[in-house]
Amino acid sequence: MSAITPPRSSTSPLHKLRSATGTRRIFIHTVLIGVAIVMLYPLMWMLSSSLKPDTEIFTHPGLIPTALRPENYSEGWSGSGNSFSLYITNSLIVTIGAVIGNVISCSLAAYAFARFEFRGKKIWFGLMLGTLMLPTQAVLIPQYTIFYNLTWINTFLPLIVPKFLAVDAFFIFLMVQFIRSIPRELDQAAMVDGANPWKIYWKIILPLMKPALITTTIFTFIWTYDDFLHQLVYLQQNDKFTVPLGLTLFLDQTSGSSYGAMFAMSTLALLPTLICFLIFQKRLVEGMATSGMKG
Protein backbone atom coordinates (compact mmCIF):
# COMPACT_ATOMS: atom_id res chain seq x y z
CA MET A 1 0.00 0.00 0.00
CA SER A 2 1.28 3.45 -0.84
CA ALA A 3 1.90 5.86 1.96
CA ILE A 4 -0.65 8.59 2.32
CA THR A 5 0.88 12.06 2.43
CA PRO A 6 -0.75 14.13 5.15
CA PRO A 7 -2.17 17.47 4.04
CA ARG A 8 0.16 20.41 4.41
CA SER A 9 -0.71 22.44 7.45
CA SER A 10 -1.66 26.06 6.87
CA THR A 11 0.43 26.91 9.88
CA SER A 12 3.65 25.42 8.52
CA PRO A 13 6.79 27.61 8.60
CA LEU A 14 6.88 27.77 4.80
CA HIS A 15 3.29 28.97 4.62
CA LYS A 16 3.96 31.58 7.30
CA LEU A 17 7.03 32.80 5.43
CA ARG A 18 5.10 33.16 2.16
CA SER A 19 2.26 34.93 3.93
CA ALA A 20 4.65 37.35 5.61
CA THR A 21 6.44 38.00 2.31
CA GLY A 22 3.15 38.69 0.55
CA THR A 23 2.02 41.04 3.31
CA ARG A 24 5.32 42.90 3.20
CA ARG A 25 5.09 43.31 -0.58
CA ILE A 26 1.56 44.65 -0.32
CA PHE A 27 2.66 47.13 2.33
CA ILE A 28 5.69 48.28 0.29
CA HIS A 29 3.64 48.74 -2.87
CA THR A 30 0.95 50.62 -0.97
CA VAL A 31 3.54 53.00 0.47
CA LEU A 32 5.16 53.52 -2.94
CA ILE A 33 1.80 54.23 -4.56
CA GLY A 34 1.00 56.73 -1.81
CA VAL A 35 4.35 58.49 -2.25
CA ALA A 36 3.85 58.57 -6.05
CA ILE A 37 0.41 60.17 -5.62
CA VAL A 38 1.82 62.82 -3.27
CA MET A 39 4.64 63.62 -5.72
CA LEU A 40 2.36 63.71 -8.77
CA TYR A 41 -0.43 65.70 -7.13
CA PRO A 42 1.11 69.14 -7.92
CA LEU A 43 1.38 68.16 -11.59
CA MET A 44 -2.18 66.87 -11.65
CA TRP A 45 -3.36 70.06 -9.93
CA MET A 46 -1.53 72.21 -12.49
CA LEU A 47 -3.08 70.25 -15.37
CA SER A 48 -6.50 70.61 -13.79
CA SER A 49 -5.98 74.34 -13.18
CA SER A 50 -5.01 74.85 -16.80
CA LEU A 51 -8.62 73.93 -17.72
CA LYS A 52 -10.36 76.04 -15.06
CA PRO A 53 -11.57 79.64 -15.16
CA ASP A 54 -9.36 82.05 -13.21
CA THR A 55 -12.04 82.56 -10.57
CA GLU A 56 -12.18 78.84 -9.81
CA ILE A 57 -8.48 77.97 -9.58
CA PHE A 58 -7.97 79.01 -5.96
CA THR A 59 -11.55 78.91 -4.74
CA HIS A 60 -12.08 75.26 -5.78
CA PRO A 61 -8.73 73.51 -5.31
CA GLY A 62 -10.06 70.08 -6.31
CA LEU A 63 -8.74 68.21 -9.31
CA ILE A 64 -12.06 68.01 -11.19
CA PRO A 65 -13.08 71.36 -12.75
CA THR A 66 -16.72 72.34 -12.48
CA ALA A 67 -16.43 74.10 -15.85
CA LEU A 68 -13.87 73.32 -18.55
CA ARG A 69 -12.10 76.24 -20.18
CA PRO A 70 -9.74 74.97 -22.91
CA GLU A 71 -9.45 78.55 -24.18
CA ASN A 72 -6.68 79.02 -21.60
CA TYR A 73 -4.29 77.29 -24.00
CA SER A 74 -5.09 79.46 -27.00
CA GLU A 75 -5.05 82.64 -24.90
CA GLY A 76 -1.80 81.67 -23.21
CA TRP A 77 -0.11 80.85 -26.51
CA SER A 78 -0.49 84.43 -27.74
CA GLY A 79 -1.51 86.35 -24.62
CA SER A 80 1.91 87.59 -23.48
CA GLY A 81 2.59 89.93 -26.41
CA ASN A 82 4.51 87.30 -28.39
CA SER A 83 3.69 83.79 -29.43
CA PHE A 84 4.76 81.35 -26.74
CA SER A 85 6.56 79.41 -29.47
CA LEU A 86 9.15 82.23 -29.43
CA TYR A 87 9.97 81.53 -25.77
CA ILE A 88 10.15 77.78 -26.39
CA THR A 89 12.47 78.37 -29.34
CA ASN A 90 14.72 80.65 -27.26
CA SER A 91 14.85 78.06 -24.47
CA LEU A 92 15.77 75.31 -26.92
CA ILE A 93 18.54 77.45 -28.44
CA VAL A 94 20.06 78.13 -25.03
CA THR A 95 19.56 74.56 -23.82
CA ILE A 96 20.97 72.82 -26.90
CA GLY A 97 23.96 75.17 -26.93
CA ALA A 98 24.61 74.44 -23.25
CA VAL A 99 24.30 70.69 -23.82
CA ILE A 100 26.79 70.72 -26.70
CA GLY A 101 29.22 72.87 -24.71
CA ASN A 102 29.06 70.70 -21.59
CA VAL A 103 29.43 67.42 -23.45
CA ILE A 104 32.48 68.60 -25.40
CA SER A 105 34.33 70.60 -22.74
CA CYS A 106 33.62 68.39 -19.73
CA SER A 107 34.57 65.21 -21.59
CA LEU A 108 37.88 66.76 -22.69
CA ALA A 109 38.64 68.00 -19.16
CA ALA A 110 37.72 64.62 -17.69
CA TYR A 111 39.92 62.83 -20.23
CA ALA A 112 42.87 65.01 -19.22
CA PHE A 113 42.36 64.39 -15.50
CA ALA A 114 41.81 60.66 -15.92
CA ARG A 115 44.56 59.80 -18.41
CA PHE A 116 47.29 62.46 -18.41
CA GLU A 117 49.97 63.17 -15.83
CA PHE A 118 50.91 66.84 -15.39
CA ARG A 119 52.30 69.08 -12.66
CA GLY A 120 49.79 69.99 -9.98
CA LYS A 121 47.19 67.53 -11.26
CA LYS A 122 45.84 66.66 -7.80
CA ILE A 123 45.76 70.31 -6.78
CA TRP A 124 43.85 71.37 -9.89
CA PHE A 125 41.47 68.43 -9.49
CA GLY A 126 40.83 69.40 -5.86
CA LEU A 127 40.23 73.03 -6.81
CA MET A 128 37.82 71.88 -9.50
CA LEU A 129 35.87 69.83 -6.97
CA GLY A 130 35.95 72.76 -4.56
CA THR A 131 33.87 74.82 -6.99
CA LEU A 132 30.97 72.46 -6.23
CA MET A 133 30.68 74.12 -2.80
CA LEU A 134 30.76 77.64 -4.25
CA PRO A 135 27.25 79.18 -4.43
CA THR A 136 26.34 80.47 -7.85
CA GLN A 137 25.20 83.76 -6.28
CA ALA A 138 28.78 84.40 -5.10
CA VAL A 139 30.12 84.64 -8.65
CA LEU A 140 27.05 86.15 -10.31
CA ILE A 141 28.13 89.79 -9.94
CA PRO A 142 31.73 89.26 -11.21
CA GLN A 143 30.38 87.27 -14.13
CA TYR A 144 27.85 89.98 -14.93
CA THR A 145 30.63 92.59 -14.91
CA ILE A 146 32.68 90.54 -17.36
CA PHE A 147 29.76 89.94 -19.72
CA TYR A 148 28.73 93.59 -19.47
CA ASN A 149 32.19 94.71 -20.57
CA LEU A 150 31.99 92.23 -23.45
CA THR A 151 28.58 93.73 -24.42
CA TRP A 152 26.98 90.31 -24.12
CA ILE A 153 24.06 91.43 -21.95
CA ASN A 154 20.65 90.72 -23.50
CA THR A 155 22.13 87.98 -25.68
CA PHE A 156 22.30 84.21 -25.31
CA LEU A 157 26.11 84.25 -25.16
CA PRO A 158 26.45 84.46 -21.32
CA LEU A 159 24.22 81.39 -21.06
CA ILE A 160 26.01 79.31 -23.71
CA VAL A 161 29.68 80.30 -24.05
CA PRO A 162 30.74 79.42 -20.44
CA LYS A 163 29.52 75.87 -21.03
CA PHE A 164 32.31 75.45 -23.61
CA LEU A 165 34.88 76.23 -20.88
CA ALA A 166 34.15 73.19 -18.65
CA VAL A 167 32.59 75.15 -15.79
CA ASP A 168 30.40 72.32 -14.42
CA ALA A 169 32.61 70.38 -12.02
CA PHE A 170 29.88 67.83 -11.30
CA PHE A 171 29.93 66.51 -14.86
CA ILE A 172 33.73 66.53 -15.02
CA PHE A 173 33.90 64.40 -11.87
CA LEU A 174 31.19 62.10 -13.25
CA MET A 175 33.15 61.52 -16.46
CA VAL A 176 36.49 61.15 -14.69
CA GLN A 177 35.08 58.31 -12.63
CA PHE A 178 33.67 56.69 -15.75
CA ILE A 179 36.91 56.98 -17.74
CA ARG A 180 38.85 55.44 -14.87
CA SER A 181 36.72 52.31 -15.27
CA ILE A 182 37.90 51.93 -18.89
CA PRO A 183 41.02 49.67 -19.05
CA ARG A 184 44.21 51.51 -19.92
CA GLU A 185 45.23 48.53 -22.04
CA LEU A 186 42.91 49.88 -24.75
CA ASP A 187 44.89 53.14 -24.80
CA GLN A 188 48.18 51.25 -24.94
CA ALA A 189 47.00 49.04 -27.78
CA ALA A 190 45.92 52.11 -29.74
CA MET A 191 49.28 53.80 -29.10
CA VAL A 192 51.04 50.71 -30.49
CA ASP A 193 48.98 51.15 -33.65
CA GLY A 194 50.18 54.75 -33.88
CA ALA A 195 47.20 56.59 -32.39
CA ASN A 196 47.85 59.94 -30.71
CA PRO A 197 45.96 61.12 -27.57
CA TRP A 198 43.35 62.90 -29.67
CA LYS A 199 42.56 59.76 -31.67
CA ILE A 200 42.40 57.71 -28.47
CA TYR A 201 39.88 60.18 -27.06
CA TRP A 202 37.81 60.30 -30.25
CA LYS A 203 37.93 56.64 -31.28
CA ILE A 204 38.06 54.80 -27.95
CA ILE A 205 37.20 56.91 -24.90
CA LEU A 206 34.28 58.87 -26.31
CA PRO A 207 32.31 55.87 -27.69
CA LEU A 208 32.82 53.87 -24.48
CA MET A 209 31.64 56.68 -22.20
CA LYS A 210 28.30 57.05 -23.95
CA PRO A 211 26.26 56.41 -20.74
CA ALA A 212 28.07 59.24 -18.94
CA LEU A 213 27.59 61.54 -21.93
CA ILE A 214 23.87 60.81 -22.00
CA THR A 215 23.63 61.45 -18.26
CA THR A 216 25.37 64.80 -18.77
CA THR A 217 23.03 65.60 -21.66
CA ILE A 218 19.88 64.91 -19.66
CA PHE A 219 20.90 66.83 -16.54
CA THR A 220 22.25 69.78 -18.53
CA PHE A 221 19.07 69.91 -20.59
CA ILE A 222 16.80 69.90 -17.55
CA TRP A 223 18.87 72.29 -15.43
CA THR A 224 19.37 74.81 -18.25
CA TYR A 225 15.78 74.62 -19.48
CA ASP A 226 14.47 75.26 -15.95
CA ASP A 227 17.06 77.89 -15.02
CA PHE A 228 15.41 81.16 -14.03
CA LEU A 229 18.04 83.20 -12.17
CA HIS A 230 20.72 83.48 -14.87
CA GLN A 231 18.20 84.05 -17.63
CA LEU A 232 16.52 86.77 -15.56
CA VAL A 233 19.88 88.51 -15.02
CA TYR A 234 21.19 88.43 -18.59
CA LEU A 235 18.03 88.66 -20.73
CA GLN A 236 16.18 91.98 -20.72
CA GLN A 237 14.03 92.28 -23.84
CA ASN A 238 10.79 90.38 -24.32
CA ASP A 239 11.85 88.85 -27.63
CA LYS A 240 14.89 87.26 -25.93
CA PHE A 241 12.91 85.72 -23.08
CA THR A 242 12.95 81.98 -22.46
CA VAL A 243 10.12 79.83 -21.10
CA PRO A 244 10.72 80.60 -17.36
CA LEU A 245 10.74 84.33 -18.10
CA GLY A 246 7.80 84.10 -20.49
CA LEU A 247 5.66 82.52 -17.78
CA THR A 248 6.21 85.53 -15.50
CA LEU A 249 4.51 87.78 -18.06
CA PHE A 250 1.14 86.27 -17.11
CA LEU A 251 1.47 87.71 -13.58
CA ASP A 252 0.86 91.40 -12.98
CA GLN A 253 0.78 92.94 -9.52
CA THR A 254 -0.91 96.13 -10.72
CA SER A 255 -3.72 94.48 -12.69
CA GLY A 256 -5.35 91.12 -13.10
CA SER A 257 -3.19 88.04 -13.53
CA SER A 258 -4.07 85.32 -16.03
CA TYR A 259 -3.50 82.23 -13.90
CA GLY A 260 -5.37 79.87 -16.21
CA ALA A 261 -3.23 80.80 -19.20
CA MET A 262 -0.08 80.61 -17.07
CA PHE A 263 -0.89 77.08 -15.89
CA ALA A 264 -1.75 76.08 -19.45
CA MET A 265 1.62 77.24 -20.75
CA SER A 266 3.35 75.70 -17.74
CA THR A 267 1.83 72.37 -18.70
CA LEU A 268 3.09 72.71 -22.27
CA ALA A 269 6.49 73.85 -21.01
CA LEU A 270 6.94 70.50 -19.23
CA LEU A 271 6.74 68.50 -22.46
CA PRO A 272 10.37 68.97 -23.68
CA THR A 273 11.90 67.84 -20.38
CA LEU A 274 9.40 65.00 -20.05
CA ILE A 275 10.14 63.75 -23.56
CA CYS A 276 13.89 64.02 -22.97
CA PHE A 277 13.65 62.00 -19.77
CA LEU A 278 11.38 59.30 -21.23
CA ILE A 279 13.70 58.77 -24.20
CA PHE A 280 16.93 58.53 -22.20
CA GLN A 281 15.77 57.22 -18.80
CA LYS A 282 17.43 53.80 -19.21
CA ARG A 283 20.73 55.40 -20.21
CA LEU A 284 20.41 57.81 -17.30
CA VAL A 285 20.21 54.99 -14.76
CA GLU A 286 23.04 53.14 -16.49
CA GLY A 287 25.28 56.20 -16.54
CA MET A 288 24.70 57.01 -12.86
CA ALA A 289 25.24 53.37 -11.85
CA THR A 290 28.49 52.82 -13.77
CA SER A 291 30.12 56.24 -13.24
CA GLY A 292 30.94 55.35 -9.65
CA MET A 293 32.96 52.29 -10.67
CA LYS A 294 36.71 52.57 -10.45
CA GLY A 295 38.99 50.37 -12.50
Secondary structure, 3 states (H helix, E strand, C coil): CCCCCCCCCCCCHHHHHHHHHHHHHHHHHHHHHHHHHHHHHHHHHHHHHCCCCHHHHCCCCCCCCCCCCCHHHHHHHHCCCCCHHHHHHHHHHHHHHHHHHHHHHHHHHHHHHHHCCCCCHHHHHHHHHHHHHCCHHHHHHHHHHHHHHCCCCCCCHHHHHHHHHCCCHHHHHHHHHHHHCCCHHHHHHHHHCCCCHHHHHHHHHHHHCHHHHHHHHHHHHHHHHHCCHHHHHHCCCHHHCCHHHHHHCCCCCCCCCCHHHHHHHHHHHHHHHHHHHHHHHHHHHHHHHHCCCCC
